[in-house]
């Protein structure tokens, strides 16, 4: 028997070795782990949307989108118009010697773009503060003066406080702070064309809201509903 290393045959030596794993391989299967995360993802998504709708119900507006706007931009799709006149000499049924809006009490649809036109025939001057001469709450917080049916002209955010005759204002309630100054018609003769104020507004909340004139005009009219104060009723469209 010759000299040499004594040991098992080569075939036995190979069979006794454990299989090697390739470098960089991951022995842990990944498929089951990913599938196990799916229920957690579903729970998170469902919880998010349930919370969204609960908060939307409580607050009254879509969460994350902010409250519904009071006004939105004018367009050719305007669906309702409101025309108010002040001291209109041609309205013999309503006109009187006292300052008066006509109509003083009116109804508008909610969630509808509204175009207001106020025609002022009063040539009186009733100076107001700069705040009361500033437009607030309308589309763009501005008004169009002496516009024509085909051209609105520039939209102004305020008027000269010393050139105001009346205002159309909400002091309390949902639309508190809404203010439209109305310039005097002293450049137009009584019974003439008057001064025209046009603005756009979009009201969401329904109910009855009280407006009044903040300019120091006729004291009796300012204290009497149907003259320099009245109601705007917003109803579902």
KAMOZI-V624695 format. One record per residue. PHI is phi in whole degrees, 0 to 359 (999 if undefined). Layout:
phi = {PHI | PHI}
This chain:
phi = {999 | 282 | 282 | 161 | 292 | 262 | 185 | 289 | 301 | 301 | 296 | 289 | 297 | 290 | 292 | 276 | 279 | 283 | 296 | 277 | 257 | 294 | 297 | 89 | 279 | 248 | 288 | 275 | 293 | 266 | 305 | 299 | 296 | 298 | 294 | 288 | 281 | 302 | 300 | 292 | 297 | 298 | 298 | 297 | 295 | 297 | 299 | 300 | 289 | 297 | 299 | 304 | 288 | 296 | 294 | 297 | 292 | 289 | 275 | 90 | 214 | 300 | 298 | 87 | 256 | 84 | 293 | 298 | 290 | 286 | 221 | 220 | 299 | 291 | 204 | 288 | 264 | 305 | 247 | 211 | 230 | 232 | 243 | 242 | 236 | 243 | 53 | 287 | 289 | 271 | 266 | 292 | 287 | 245 | 296 | 214 | 284 | 268 | 299 | 205 | 276 | 219 | 281 | 273 | 245 | 211 | 237 | 227 | 277 | 282 | 52 | 223 | 291 | 247 | 247 | 263 | 232 | 247 | 252 | 253 | 259 | 282 | 269 | 288 | 245 | 230 | 307 | 233 | 286 | 304 | 295 | 287 | 267 | 260 | 280 | 212 | 100 | 277 | 299 | 73 | 50 | 210 | 228 | 252 | 255 | 49 | 275 | 253 | 300 | 259 | 212 | 279 | 74 | 289 | 261 | 257 | 266 | 198 | 232 | 297 | 302 | 275 | 246 | 269 | 256 | 210 | 224 | 243 | 223 | 248 | 260 | 232 | 87 | 304 | 259 | 304 | 99 | 295 | 213 | 231 | 283 | 239 | 296 | 293 | 258 | 291 | 269 | 241 | 297 | 307 | 87 | 274 | 284 | 75 | 255 | 253 | 242 | 240 | 209 | 244 | 211 | 223 | 257 | 258 | 280 | 273 | 135 | 251 | 236 | 263 | 250 | 201 | 267 | 265 | 283 | 285 | 265 | 294 | 303 | 294 | 296 | 294 | 260 | 241 | 295 | 99 | 239 | 260 | 208 | 188 | 231 | 243 | 260 | 257 | 241 | 297 | 290}
